[in-house]
Amino acid sequence: MQKEKLRIIRKQKGYTQQQVADFIATDVSNYSRKESGDVKIIKDEWDKIARFLEVPVEEIYEEEESKIIVNNDHPVFNDKSANAIVTQNNYDNIPGTIVENLQSYITLLKEENKRLKDNLKSLK
C-alpha cells in the first residue's frame, strides 16, 4: 500500500526522497520502496521521518498491509528471466496508479533537473 500521505507531505515541504533517505540512514532506492509500500516502514523510521518533516507521526502514518506478495519472475531472484525478451506486452498489467505515480515522479525529476541547470547557469 502506497504511503500517499507521506509522499504528499514530503513533496509539499519540498523535500526529495534522497533527503529523507539520508536522514533515516538508508539509500534512496530503499526509501522509494518504503514510500511506495513495497518495503515496510518500521516505527523508528516513522518517528524519524515525522521529525524530519516537522509533522506529527499521525499526519503521515498509514497502516501496513499484511499480505506478502512473492514475485518469482523478478530478474534479480530468477536466473531464467534474464533470457526473456522484453516486449511492450509485459507492461500491460501494470496498474494505472503506478504509471501515474511514475509519471508524476518523472515530472518532479524534470523540474529538479531544470532547477539545477538554472543554478549552474547562475554560477557561470
N, CA, C and O atoms as a Tinker XYZ file with bonds, in Angstrom:
   496  protein
     1  N      0.843000   -1.174000    0.000000    73     2
     2  CA     0.000000    0.000000    0.000000    64     1     3
     3  C      0.890000    1.239000    0.000000    63     2     4     5
     4  O      1.756000    1.399000    0.860000    81     3
     5  N      0.662000    2.106000   -0.974000    73     3     6
     6  CA     1.458000    3.314000   -1.089000    64     5     7
     7  C      1.223000    4.239000    0.097000    63     6     8     9
     8  O      0.131000    4.285000    0.663000    81     7
     9  N      2.232000    4.947000    0.446000    73     7    10
    10  CA     2.161000    5.900000    1.555000    64     9    11
    11  C      1.859000    7.286000    0.982000    63    10    12    13
    12  O      2.731000    8.153000    0.933000    81    11
    13  N      0.616000    7.478000    0.552000    73    11    14
    14  CA     0.217000    8.720000   -0.110000    64    13    15
    15  C      0.348000    9.935000    0.803000    63    14    16    17
    16  O      0.819000   10.987000    0.370000    81    15
    17  N     -0.066000    9.797000    2.062000    73    15    18
    18  CA     0.031000   10.945000    2.973000    64    17    19
    19  C      1.480000   11.380000    3.127000    63    18    20    21
    20  O      1.788000   12.572000    3.096000    81    19
    21  N      2.361000   10.411000    3.291000    73    19    22
    22  CA     3.787000   10.694000    3.433000    64    21    23
    23  C      4.320000   11.356000    2.170000    63    22    24    25
    24  O      5.006000   12.376000    2.246000    81    23
    25  N      4.012000   10.787000    1.017000    73    23    26
    26  CA     4.515000   11.313000   -0.251000    64    25    27
    27  C      4.037000   12.747000   -0.480000    63    26    28    29
    28  O      4.818000   13.611000   -0.880000    81    27
    29  N      2.761000   12.992000   -0.228000    73    27    30
    30  CA     2.182000   14.319000   -0.448000    64    29    31
    31  C      2.838000   15.357000    0.459000    63    30    32    33
    32  O      3.209000   16.439000    0.006000    81    31
    33  N      2.977000   15.024000    1.733000    73    31    34
    34  CA     3.569000   15.981000    2.676000    64    33    35
    35  C      5.043000   16.222000    2.346000    63    34    36    37
    36  O      5.518000   17.355000    2.419000    81    35
    37  N      5.765000   15.162000    1.983000    73    35    38
    38  CA     7.176000   15.325000    1.606000    64    37    39
    39  C      7.293000   16.294000    0.428000    63    38    40    41
    40  O      8.135000   17.192000    0.436000    81    39
    41  N      6.451000   16.105000   -0.573000    73    39    42
    42  CA     6.504000   16.981000   -1.750000    64    41    43
    43  C      6.069000   18.401000   -1.405000    63    42    44    45
    44  O      6.670000   19.368000   -1.874000    81    43
    45  N      5.027000   18.528000   -0.586000    73    43    46
    46  CA     4.570000   19.863000   -0.186000    64    45    47
    47  C      5.671000   20.639000    0.520000    63    46    48    49
    48  O      5.795000   21.853000    0.355000    81    47
    49  N      6.466000   19.928000    1.309000    73    47    50
    50  CA     7.543000   20.574000    2.064000    64    49    51
    51  C      8.785000   20.781000    1.203000    63    50    52    53
    52  O      9.762000   21.391000    1.639000    81    51
    53  N      8.734000   20.264000   -0.025000    73    51    54
    54  CA     9.833000   20.492000   -0.961000    64    53    55
    55  C     11.033000   19.586000   -0.792000    63    54    56    57
    56  O     12.130000   19.927000   -1.237000    81    55
    57  N     10.850000   18.433000   -0.155000    73    55    58
    58  CA    11.963000   17.518000    0.051000    64    57    59
    59  C     11.963000   16.424000   -1.002000    63    58    60    61
    60  O     10.913000   16.011000   -1.496000    81    59
    61  N     13.157000   15.964000   -1.334000    73    59    62
    62  CA    13.300000   14.832000   -2.244000    64    61    63
    63  C     13.346000   13.540000   -1.439000    63    62    64    65
    64  O     13.546000   13.552000   -0.225000    81    63
    65  N     13.157000   12.430000   -2.138000    73    63    66
    66  CA    13.296000   11.139000   -1.473000    64    65    67
    67  C     14.729000   10.963000   -0.977000    63    66    68    69
    68  O     14.953000   10.352000    0.068000    81    67
    69  N     15.690000   11.490000   -1.715000    73    67    70
    70  CA    17.088000   11.377000   -1.306000    64    69    71
    71  C     17.329000   12.038000    0.046000    63    70    72    73
    72  O     18.044000   11.495000    0.887000    81    71
    73  N     16.732000   13.211000    0.256000    73    71    74
    74  CA    16.924000   13.935000    1.521000    64    73    75
    75  C     16.350000   13.143000    2.696000    63    74    76    77
    76  O     16.971000   13.056000    3.755000    81    75
    77  N     15.174000   12.571000    2.505000    73    75    78
    78  CA    14.569000   11.774000    3.582000    64    77    79
    79  C     15.397000   10.518000    3.804000    63    78    80    81
    80  O     15.645000   10.128000    4.944000    81    79
    81  N     15.824000    9.887000    2.722000    73    79    82
    82  CA    16.643000    8.674000    2.835000    64    81    83
    83  C     17.918000    8.953000    3.621000    63    82    84    85
    84  O     18.312000    8.163000    4.478000    81    83
    85  N     18.559000   10.078000    3.326000    73    83    86
    86  CA    19.780000   10.437000    4.049000    64    85    87
    87  C     19.500000   10.603000    5.541000    63    86    88    89
    88  O     20.301000   10.181000    6.375000    81    87
    89  N     18.371000   11.212000    5.875000    73    87    90
    90  CA    18.045000   11.466000    7.266000    64    89    91
    91  C     17.790000   10.176000    8.043000    63    90    92    93
    92  O     18.170000   10.065000    9.209000    81    91
    93  N     17.146000    9.201000    7.396000    73    91    94
    94  CA    16.866000    7.946000    8.108000    64    93    95
    95  C     17.951000    6.905000    7.865000    63    94    96    97
    96  O     17.799000    5.741000    8.235000    81    95
    97  N     19.045000    7.330000    7.240000    73    95    98
    98  CA    20.228000    6.480000    7.030000    64    97    99
    99  C     19.933000    5.247000    6.194000    63    98   100   101
   100  O     20.212000    4.120000    6.602000    81    99
   101  N     19.363000    5.477000    5.019000    73    99   102
   102  CA    19.158000    4.401000    4.060000    64   101   103
   103  C     19.458000    4.958000    2.679000    63   102   104   105
   104  O     19.656000    6.163000    2.518000    81   103
   105  N     19.493000    4.076000    1.676000    73   103   106
   106  CA    19.716000    4.580000    0.327000    64   105   107
   107  C     18.379000    4.967000   -0.302000    63   106   108   109
   108  O     17.320000    4.527000    0.145000    81   107
   109  N     18.440000    5.782000   -1.325000    73   107   110
   110  CA    17.221000    6.345000   -1.911000    64   109   111
   111  C     16.331000    5.264000   -2.526000    63   110   112   113
   112  O     15.107000    5.387000   -2.481000    81   111
   113  N     16.915000    4.211000   -3.098000    73   111   114
   114  CA    16.071000    3.170000   -3.695000    64   113   115
   115  C     15.281000    2.429000   -2.616000    63   114   116   117
   116  O     14.129000    2.056000   -2.836000    81   115
   117  N     15.895000    2.216000   -1.458000    73   115   118
   118  CA    15.185000    1.565000   -0.359000    64   117   119
   119  C     14.076000    2.478000    0.159000    63   118   120   121
   120  O     12.957000    2.030000    0.407000    81   119
   121  N     14.401000    3.767000    0.319000    73   119   122
   122  CA    13.360000    4.693000    0.779000    64   121   123
   123  C     12.205000    4.763000   -0.221000    63   122   124   125
   124  O     11.038000    4.799000    0.167000    81   123
   125  N     12.538000    4.783000   -1.487000    73   123   126
   126  CA    11.500000    4.819000   -2.520000    64   125   127
   127  C     10.569000    3.622000   -2.392000    63   126   128   129
   128  O      9.354000    3.757000   -2.533000    81   127
   129  N     11.139000    2.451000   -2.126000    73   127   130
   130  CA    10.318000    1.245000   -1.942000    64   129   131
   131  C      9.493000    1.339000   -0.666000    63   130   132   133
   132  O      8.385000    0.805000   -0.607000    81   131
   133  N     10.011000    2.003000    0.343000    73   131   134
   134  CA     9.240000    2.209000    1.574000    64   133   135
   135  C      8.043000    3.109000    1.285000    63   134   136   137
   136  O      6.922000    2.815000    1.700000    81   135
   137  N      8.288000    4.203000    0.575000    73   135   138
   138  CA     7.220000    5.156000    0.277000    64   137   139
   139  C      6.168000    4.537000   -0.656000    63   138   140   141
   140  O      4.985000    4.866000   -0.570000    81   139
   141  N      6.605000    3.653000   -1.533000    73   139   142
   142  CA     5.657000    3.018000   -2.453000    64   141   143
   143  C      4.925000    1.848000   -1.800000    63   142   144   145
   144  O      3.973000    1.314000   -2.368000    81   143
   145  N      5.369000    1.450000   -0.606000    73   143   146
   146  CA     4.688000    0.378000    0.103000    64   145   147
   147  C      5.266000   -0.997000   -0.135000    63   146   148   149
   148  O      4.751000   -1.985000    0.389000    81   147
   149  N      6.340000   -1.080000   -0.925000    73   147   150
   150  CA     6.951000   -2.380000   -1.195000    64   149   151
   151  C      7.797000   -2.882000   -0.027000    63   150   152   153
   152  O      7.996000   -4.086000    0.134000    81   151
   153  N      8.297000   -1.939000    0.792000    73   151   154
   154  CA     9.113000   -2.278000    1.959000    64   153   155
   155  C      8.475000   -1.619000    3.177000    63   154   156   157
   156  O      8.046000   -0.466000    3.125000    81   155
   157  N      8.423000   -2.370000    4.269000    73   155   158
   158  CA     7.779000   -1.870000    5.483000    64   157   159
   159  C      8.590000   -0.740000    6.125000    63   158   160   161
   160  O      9.819000   -0.787000    6.177000    81   159
   161  N      7.878000    0.262000    6.608000    73   159   162
   162  CA     8.494000    1.339000    7.384000    64   161   163
   163  C      8.293000    0.989000    8.850000    63   162   164   165
   164  O      7.160000    0.882000    9.320000    81   163
   165  N      9.396000    0.812000    9.571000    73   163   166
   166  CA     9.281000    0.436000   10.985000    64   165   167
   167  C      8.992000    1.679000   11.822000    63   166   168   169
   168  O      9.171000    2.807000   11.364000    81   167
   169  N      8.541000    1.454000   13.055000    73   167   170
   170  CA     8.121000    2.553000   13.935000    64   169   171
   171  C      9.204000    3.615000   14.105000    63   170   172   173
   172  O      8.921000    4.810000   14.037000    81   171
   173  N     10.433000    3.183000   14.325000    73   171   174
   174  CA    11.529000    4.134000   14.498000    64   173   175
   175  C     11.691000    5.021000   13.263000    63   174   176   177
   176  O     11.974000    6.213000   13.381000    81   175
   177  N     11.510000    4.436000   12.087000    73   175   178
   178  CA    11.621000    5.213000   10.849000    64   177   179
   179  C     10.469000    6.213000   10.714000    63   178   180   181
   180  O     10.670000    7.346000   10.278000    81   179
   181  N      9.256000    5.780000   11.095000    73   179   182
   182  CA     8.115000    6.714000   11.069000    64   181   183
   183  C      8.430000    7.924000   11.946000    63   182   184   185
   184  O      8.180000    9.066000   11.559000    81   183
   185  N      8.982000    7.659000   13.132000    73   183   186
   186  CA     9.317000    8.743000   14.057000    64   185   187
   187  C     10.367000    9.686000   13.459000    63   186   188   189
   188  O     10.237000   10.907000   13.549000    81   187
   189  N     11.407000    9.108000   12.849000    73   187   190
   190  CA    12.462000    9.921000   12.253000    64   189   191
   191  C     11.932000   10.754000   11.081000    63   190   192   193
   192  O     12.262000   11.932000   10.942000    81   191
   193  N     11.112000   10.128000   10.252000    73   191   194
   194  CA    10.568000   10.840000    9.093000    64   193   195
   195  C      9.682000   11.992000    9.554000    63   194   196   197
   196  O      9.758000   13.094000    9.010000    81   195
   197  N      8.847000   11.740000   10.552000    73   195   198
   198  CA     7.969000   12.790000   11.076000    64   197   199
   199  C      8.801000   13.940000   11.643000    63   198   200   201
   200  O      8.472000   15.109000   11.444000    81   199
   201  N      9.866000   13.604000   12.343000    73   199   202
   202  CA    10.743000   14.628000   12.905000    64   201   203
   203  C     11.392000   15.443000   11.781000    63   202   204   205
   204  O     11.478000   16.669000   11.859000    81   203
   205  N     11.847000   14.745000   10.737000    73   203   206
   206  CA    12.472000   15.418000    9.603000    64   205   207
   207  C     11.486000   16.366000    8.906000    63   206   208   209
   208  O     11.838000   17.491000    8.549000    81   207
   209  N     10.247000   15.894000    8.718000    73   207   210
   210  CA     9.232000   16.709000    8.028000    64   209   211
   211  C      8.570000   17.721000    8.954000    63   210   212   213
   212  O      7.776000   18.555000    8.517000    81   211
   213  N      8.904000   17.637000   10.235000    73   211   214
   214  CA     8.348000   18.526000   11.256000    64   213   215
   215  C      6.820000   18.457000   11.298000    63   214   216   217
   216  O      6.128000   19.475000   11.269000    81   215
   217  N      6.320000   17.222000   11.367000    73   215   218
   218  CA     4.882000   16.974000   11.492000    64   217   219
   219  C      4.681000   15.866000   12.515000    63   218   220   221
   220  O      5.604000   15.095000   12.781000    81   219
   221  N      3.473000   15.776000   13.098000    73   219   222
   222  CA     3.195000   14.637000   13.981000    64   221   223
   223  C      3.160000   13.343000   13.158000    63   222   224   225
   224  O      2.758000   13.352000   11.994000    81   223
   225  N      3.576000   12.256000   13.759000    73   223   226
   226  CA     3.575000   10.962000   13.072000    64   225   227
   227  C      2.189000   10.658000   12.505000    63   226   228   229
   228  O      2.065000   10.124000   11.402000    81   227
   229  N      1.156000   10.999000   13.262000    73   227   230
   230  CA    -0.215000   10.701000   12.837000    64   229   231
   231  C     -0.569000   11.368000   11.500000    63   230   232   233
   232  O     -1.462000   10.909000   10.788000    81   231
   233  N      0.125000   12.430000   11.176000    73   231   234
   234  CA    -0.174000   13.150000    9.943000    64   233   235
   235  C      0.341000   12.416000    8.701000    63   234   236   237
   236  O     -0.176000   12.620000    7.603000    81   235
   237  N      1.357000   11.563000    8.869000    73   235   238
   238  CA     1.931000   10.851000    7.728000    64   237   239
   239  C      1.732000    9.337000    7.790000    63   238   240   241
   240  O      1.855000    8.654000    6.773000    81   239
   241  N      1.429000    8.814000    8.968000    73   239   242
   242  CA     1.374000    7.362000    9.161000    64   241   243
   243  C      0.200000    6.730000    8.428000    63   242   244   245
   244  O     -0.918000    7.244000    8.444000    81   243
   245  N      0.483000    5.607000    7.787000    73   243   246
   246  CA    -0.559000    4.776000    7.181000    64   245   247
   247  C     -0.240000    3.326000    7.522000    63   246   248   249
   248  O      0.917000    2.907000    7.496000    81   247
   249  N     -1.281000    2.572000    7.839000    73   247   250
   250  CA    -1.114000    1.166000    8.208000    64   249   251
   251  C     -0.415000    0.399000    7.090000    63   250   252   253
   252  O     -0.556000    0.712000    5.908000    81   251
   253  N      0.334000   -0.606000    7.498000    73   251   254
   254  CA     0.970000   -1.513000    6.539000    64   253   255
   255  C     -0.017000   -2.611000    6.176000    63   254   256   257
   256  O     -0.787000   -3.068000    7.021000    81   255
   257  N      0.010000   -3.034000    4.910000    73   255   258
   258  CA    -0.795000   -4.186000    4.521000    64   257   259
   259  C     -0.073000   -5.430000    5.013000    63   258   260   261
   260  O      1.156000   -5.495000    5.004000    81   259
   261  N     -0.842000   -6.403000    5.437000    73   259   262
   262  CA    -0.215000   -7.600000    5.984000    64   261   263
   263  C      0.031000   -8.680000    4.936000    63   262   264   265
   264  O      0.681000   -9.682000    5.236000    81   263
   265  N     -0.465000   -8.503000    3.729000    73   263   266
   266  CA    -0.248000   -9.545000    2.734000    64   265   267
   267  C      1.153000   -9.453000    2.160000    63   266   268   269
   268  O      1.716000   -8.368000    2.017000    81   267
   269  N      1.698000  -10.601000    1.839000    73   267   270
   270  CA     3.034000  -10.688000    1.276000    64   269   271
   271  C      2.895000  -11.123000   -0.175000    63   270   272   273
   272  O      2.220000  -12.105000   -0.483000    81   271
   273  N      3.541000  -10.383000   -1.052000    73   271   274
   274  CA     3.495000  -10.708000   -2.472000    64   273   275
   275  C      4.847000  -11.270000   -2.865000    63   274   276   277
   276  O      5.881000  -10.649000   -2.620000    81   275
   277  N      4.839000  -12.451000   -3.476000    73   275   278
   278  CA     6.069000  -13.058000   -3.940000    64   277   279
   279  C      6.061000  -13.014000   -5.456000    63   278   280   281
   280  O      5.129000  -13.497000   -6.100000    81   279
   281  N      7.107000  -12.429000   -6.018000    73   279   282
   282  CA     7.231000  -12.325000   -7.466000    64   281   283
   283  C      8.389000  -13.197000   -7.908000    63   282   284   285
   284  O      9.546000  -12.779000   -7.852000    81   283
   285  N      8.082000  -14.411000   -8.349000    73   283   286
   286  CA     9.125000  -15.343000   -8.763000    64   285   287
   287  C      9.717000  -14.997000  -10.118000    63   286   288   289
   288  O     10.721000  -15.589000  -10.515000    81   287
   289  N      9.121000  -14.056000  -10.837000    73   287   290
   290  CA     9.614000  -13.689000  -12.159000    64   289   291
   291  C     10.577000  -12.509000  -12.118000    63   290   292   293
   292  O     11.034000  -12.053000  -13.166000    81   291
   293  N     10.891000  -12.009000  -10.934000    73   291   294
   294  CA    11.788000  -10.860000  -10.819000    64   293   295
   295  C     13.187000  -11.265000  -11.286000    63   294   296   297
   296  O     13.700000  -12.293000  -10.844000    81   295
   297  N     13.822000  -10.476000  -12.178000    73   295   298
   298  CA    15.119000  -10.874000  -12.726000    64   297   299
   299  C     16.226000  -11.031000  -11.690000    63   298   300   301
   300  O     17.168000  -11.789000  -11.920000    81   299
   301  N     16.143000  -10.346000  -10.574000    73   299   302
   302  CA    17.177000  -10.467000   -9.551000    64   301   303
   303  C     17.086000  -11.813000   -8.844000    63   302   304   305
   304  O     18.096000  -12.359000   -8.401000    81   303
   305  N     15.877000  -12.344000   -8.742000    73   303   306
   306  CA    15.674000  -13.573000   -7.978000    64   305   307
   307  C     15.488000  -14.811000   -8.846000    63   306   308   309
   308  O     15.402000  -15.920000   -8.319000    81   307
   309  N     15.425000  -14.649000  -10.146000    73   307   310
   310  CA    15.140000  -15.773000  -11.017000    64   309   311
   311  C     16.060000  -15.706000  -12.224000    63   310   312   313
   312  O     15.882000  -14.856000  -13.097000    81   311
   313  N     17.041000  -16.597000  -12.279000    73   311   314
   314  CA    18.022000  -16.571000  -13.360000    64   313   315
   315  C     17.400000  -16.777000  -14.730000    63   314   316   317
   316  O     17.907000  -16.250000  -15.719000    81   315
   317  N     16.302000  -17.540000  -14.809000    73   315   318
   318  CA    15.683000  -17.810000  -16.103000    64   317   319
   319  C     15.162000  -16.542000  -16.763000    63   318   320   321
   320  O     15.152000  -16.447000  -17.990000    81   319
   321  N     14.732000  -15.574000  -15.978000    73   319   322
   322  CA    14.140000  -14.373000  -16.556000    64   321   323
   323  C     15.171000  -13.500000  -17.258000    63   322   324   325
   324  O     14.797000  -12.623000  -18.037000    81   323
   325  N     16.450000  -13.714000  -17.004000    73   323   326
   326  CA    17.476000  -12.914000  -17.659000    64   325   327
   327  C     17.502000  -13.171000  -19.158000    63   326   328   329
   328  O     17.957000  -12.321000  -19.924000    81   327
   329  N     17.016000  -14.340000  -19.587000    73   327   330
   330  CA    16.995000  -14.678000  -21.003000    64   329   331
   331  C     15.709000  -14.243000  -21.694000    63   330   332   333
   332  O     15.564000  -14.421000  -22.903000    81   331
   333  N     14.777000  -13.676000  -20.940000    73   331   334
   334  CA    13.485000  -13.301000  -21.511000    64   333   335
   335  C     13.629000  -12.072000  -22.400000    63   334   336   337
   336  O     14.453000  -11.193000  -22.146000    81   335
   337  N     12.813000  -12.031000  -23.442000    73   335   338
   338  CA    12.773000  -10.870000  -24.316000    64   337   339
   339  C     11.659000   -9.966000  -23.818000    63   338   340   341
   340  O     10.513000  -10.395000  -23.683000    81   339
   341  N     12.002000   -8.712000  -23.544000    73   339   342
   342  CA    11.031000   -7.769000  -23.006000    64   341   343
   343  C     10.276000   -7.133000  -24.164000    63   342   344   345
   344  O     10.876000   -6.615000  -25.105000    81   343
   345  N      8.955000   -7.181000  -24.080000    73   343   346
   346  CA     8.119000   -6.530000  -25.083000    64   345   347
   347  C      7.151000   -5.614000  -24.369000    63   346   348   349
   348  O      7.004000   -5.692000  -23.149000    81   347
   349  N      6.493000   -4.752000  -25.110000    73   347   350
   350  CA     5.521000   -3.832000  -24.531000    64   349   351
   351  C      4.416000   -4.599000  -23.806000    63   350   352   353
   352  O      3.876000   -4.098000  -22.819000    81   351
   353  N      4.071000   -5.787000  -24.264000    73   351   354
   354  CA     3.004000   -6.572000  -23.641000    64   353   355
   355  C      3.307000   -6.922000  -22.195000    63   354   356   357
   356  O      2.385000   -7.159000  -21.415000    81   355
   357  N      4.581000   -6.959000  -21.821000    73   355   358
   358  CA     4.936000   -7.274000  -20.441000    64   357   359
   359  C      4.463000   -6.200000  -19.475000    63   358   360   361
   360  O      4.381000   -6.444000  -18.271000    81   359
   361  N      4.153000   -5.024000  -19.981000    73   359   362
   362  CA     3.778000   -3.902000  -19.134000    64   361   363
   363  C      2.282000   -3.629000  -19.120000    63   362   364   365
   364  O      1.825000   -2.693000  -18.463000    81   363
   365  N      1.523000   -4.436000  -19.838000    73   363   366
   366  CA     0.087000   -4.198000  -19.933000    64   365   367
   367  C     -0.641000   -4.369000  -18.607000    63   366   368   369
   368  O     -1.709000   -3.787000  -18.418000    81   367
   369  N     -0.092000   -5.146000  -17.692000    73   367   370
   370  CA    -0.776000   -5.426000  -16.428000    64   369   371
   371  C     -0.359000   -4.503000  -15.296000    63   370   372   373
   372  O     -0.741000   -4.737000  -14.149000    81   371
   373  N      0.416000   -3.459000  -15.584000    73   371   374
   374  CA     0.833000   -2.523000  -14.543000    64   373   375
   375  C     -0.368000   -1.648000  -14.187000    63   374   376   377
   376  O     -0.958000   -1.026000  -15.070000    81   375
   377  N     -0.738000   -1.592000  -12.908000    73   375   378
   378  CA    -1.892000   -0.766000  -12.507000    64   377   379
   379  C     -1.670000    0.705000  -12.866000    63   378   380   381
   380  O     -0.551000    1.213000  -12.804000    81   379
   381  N     -2.753000    1.368000  -13.237000    73   379   382
   382  CA    -2.706000    2.763000  -13.644000    64   381   383
   383  C     -2.127000    3.678000  -12.582000    63   382   384   385
   384  O     -1.459000    4.660000  -12.906000    81   383
   385  N     -2.376000    3.366000  -11.317000    73   383   386
   386  CA    -1.858000    4.233000  -10.248000    64   385   387
   387  C     -0.333000    4.219000  -10.221000    63   386   388   389
   388  O      0.291000    5.238000   -9.922000    81   387
   389  N      0.262000    3.088000  -10.526000    73   387   390
   390  CA     1.723000    3.009000  -10.559000    64   389   391
   391  C      2.252000    3.846000  -11.715000    63   390   392   393
   392  O      3.224000    4.586000  -11.566000    81   391
   393  N      1.605000    3.722000  -12.867000    73   391   394
   394  CA     2.014000    4.504000  -14.028000    64   393   395
   395  C      1.885000    5.995000  -13.730000    63   394   396   397
   396  O      2.781000    6.776000  -14.048000    81   395
   397  N      0.773000    6.387000  -13.121000    73   395   398
   398  CA     0.565000    7.796000  -12.779000    64   397   399
   399  C      1.631000    8.288000  -11.806000    63   398   400   401
   400  O      2.158000    9.389000  -11.964000    81   399
   401  N      1.949000    7.471000  -10.797000    73   399   402
   402  CA     2.985000    7.856000   -9.835000    64   401   403
   403  C      4.345000    7.992000  -10.510000    63   402   404   405
   404  O      5.106000    8.908000  -10.197000    81   403
   405  N      4.652000    7.088000  -11.429000    73   403   406
   406  CA     5.921000    7.176000  -12.137000    64   405   407
   407  C      5.962000    8.419000  -13.022000    63   406   408   409
   408  O      6.990000    9.090000  -13.114000    81   407
   409  N      4.842000    8.720000  -13.670000    73   407   410
   410  CA     4.786000    9.925000  -14.499000    64   409   411
   411  C      4.963000   11.175000  -13.626000    63   410   412   413
   412  O      5.655000   12.117000  -14.011000    81   411
   413  N      4.340000   11.168000  -12.471000    73   411   414
   414  CA     4.484000   12.290000  -11.538000    64   413   415
   415  C      5.933000   12.419000  -11.090000    63   414   416   417
   416  O      6.460000   13.528000  -10.998000    81   415
   417  N      6.571000   11.302000  -10.814000    73   415   418
   418  CA     7.963000   11.307000  -10.379000    64   417   419
   419  C      8.871000   11.824000  -11.489000    63   418   420   421
   420  O      9.806000   12.583000  -11.230000    81   419
   421  N      8.593000   11.409000  -12.734000    73   419   422
   422  CA     9.372000   11.889000  -13.876000    64   421   423
   423  C      9.244000   13.399000  -13.995000    63   422   424   425
   424  O     10.231000   14.092000  -14.243000    81   423
   425  N      8.030000   13.912000  -13.817000    73   423   426
   426  CA     7.805000   15.360000  -13.874000    64   425   427
   427  C      8.620000   16.065000  -12.790000    63   426   428   429
   428  O      9.252000   17.088000  -13.050000    81   427
   429  N      8.601000   15.511000  -11.573000    73   427   430
   430  CA     9.397000   16.099000  -10.486000    64   429   431
   431  C     10.891000   16.080000  -10.809000    63   430   432   433
   432  O     11.605000   17.044000  -10.531000    81   431
   433  N     11.354000   14.986000  -11.394000    73   431   434
   434  CA    12.763000   14.896000  -11.757000    64   433   435
   435  C     13.124000   15.914000  -12.829000    63   434   436   437
   436  O     14.195000   16.518000  -12.779000    81   435
   437  N     12.236000   16.104000  -13.796000    73   435   438
   438  CA    12.483000   17.099000  -14.841000    64   437   439
   439  C     12.543000   18.499000  -14.243000    63   438   440   441
   440  O     13.392000   19.305000  -14.623000    81   439
   441  N     11.642000   18.788000  -13.307000    73   439   442
   442  CA    11.649000   20.093000  -12.644000    64   441   443
   443  C     12.944000   20.293000  -11.852000    63   442   444   445
   444  O     13.545000   21.366000  -11.889000    81   443
   445  N     13.359000   19.257000  -11.144000    73   443   446
   446  CA    14.605000   19.331000  -10.366000    64   445   447
   447  C     15.797000   19.514000  -11.294000    63   446   448   449
   448  O     16.707000   20.286000  -10.992000    81   447
   449  N     15.796000   18.811000  -12.418000    73   447   450
   450  CA    16.862000   18.930000  -13.397000    64   449   451
   451  C     16.937000   20.353000  -13.942000    63   450   452   453
   452  O     18.026000   20.912000  -14.069000    81   451
   453  N     15.793000   20.936000  -14.262000    73   451   454
   454  CA    15.746000   22.311000  -14.759000    64   453   455
   455  C     16.262000   23.282000  -13.697000    63   454   456   457
   456  O     17.027000   24.196000  -14.002000    81   455
   457  N     15.838000   23.077000  -12.451000    73   455   458
   458  CA    16.280000   23.950000  -11.366000    64   457   459
   459  C     17.794000   23.888000  -11.206000    63   458   460   461
   460  O     18.450000   24.915000  -11.030000    81   459
   461  N     18.345000   22.676000  -11.269000    73   459   462
   462  CA    19.785000   22.514000  -11.128000    64   461   463
   463  C     20.537000   23.142000  -12.297000    63   462   464   465
   464  O     21.589000   23.752000  -12.107000    81   463
   465  N     19.998000   22.994000  -13.503000    73   463   466
   466  CA    20.622000   23.628000  -14.666000    64   465   467
   467  C     20.606000   25.150000  -14.522000    63   466   468   469
   468  O     21.595000   25.820000  -14.821000    81   467
   469  N     19.475000   25.689000  -14.062000    73   467   470
   470  CA    19.378000   27.125000  -13.851000    64   469   471
   471  C     20.390000   27.598000  -12.800000    63   470   472   473
   472  O     21.004000   28.655000  -12.945000    81   471
   473  N     20.549000   26.802000  -11.747000    73   471   474
   474  CA    21.537000   27.140000  -10.709000    64   473   475
   475  C     22.954000   27.153000  -11.280000    63   474   476   477
   476  O     23.763000   28.019000  -10.945000    81   475
   477  N     23.241000   26.180000  -12.146000    73   475   478
   478  CA    24.565000   26.124000  -12.764000    64   477   479
   479  C     24.801000   27.339000  -13.640000    63   478   480   481
   480  O     25.885000   27.921000  -13.624000    81   479
   481  N     23.782000   27.726000  -14.409000    73   479   482
   482  CA    23.910000   28.904000  -15.275000    64   481   483
   483  C     24.186000   30.153000  -14.458000    63   482   484   485
   484  O     24.997000   30.990000  -14.854000    81   483
   485  N     23.520000   30.284000  -13.326000    73   483   486
   486  CA    23.703000   31.481000  -12.499000    64   485   487
   487  C     25.086000   31.524000  -11.854000    63   486   488   489
   488  O     25.554000   32.598000  -11.475000    81   487
   489  N     25.742000   30.379000  -11.725000    73   487   490
   490  CA    27.093000   30.333000  -11.155000    64   489   491
   491  C     28.155000   30.726000  -12.168000    63   490   492   493
   492  O     29.255000   31.133000  -11.793000    81   491
   493  N     27.832000   30.606000  -13.450000    73   491   494
   494  CA    28.824000   30.892000  -14.501000    64   493   495
   495  C     29.020000   32.350000  -14.729000    63   494   496
   496  O     29.821000   32.740000  -15.580000    81   495
